[in-house]
């Protein structure tokens, strides 16, 4: 029984860690992209307003 548990732990932990890192690398850019895009959008809007004036 313990051998089976050890086998599962040894094989699953690296896979779970890989999946965790992959999901983090996918999710984190989405979390930080709105923060980075807000100033760009406001700059574009300001440029459009200046062009209209």
N, C-alpha and C positions, 0 to 999 in steps of 0.2 A: 504493500500500500504506500509506504513512504517513498519507495523508488519511483512509483508512478507520479506522486506529487512532485518530487524533485525534478523528474523528467519534464512535467508540464511547466513548472516554474522556470527551469532553465531555458525552455524553448519559447514560452509565452512572454517572458519579461522583455527580451530584446525586441520582439515584434510589437508589443504594446508600447515600448519606449519609442520605436520608430514611428508608429502611428501617432503617438502623442506629439512628437517633434514635427511630423508632417502637418498635422492639423493646426498646431501652433503657427507654423510658417505660413499656412494658408489663411488663418484667421487674423493674425496680427496686422498684416498689411491693410486688411479691410477696416480694422479698428483705427489705424493711424491715418489712413488716406483721407477721411473727411476732415480731420484736423489740418492736414496739409493743403487740402483743396479749398477751404473756406477763404483764406487770404487771396488765392489766385482768382476765385470767382469775384470777390469784392473788387480786386484790381481791374478785372475785365469790365465789371459794371461801371466803375469809375471812368475807365477809358471810354466806354460807350457814351456815358453821360457827357464827358468832355467833348467827344466828337459831335454829339447832338447839339451842344451849345455852340 
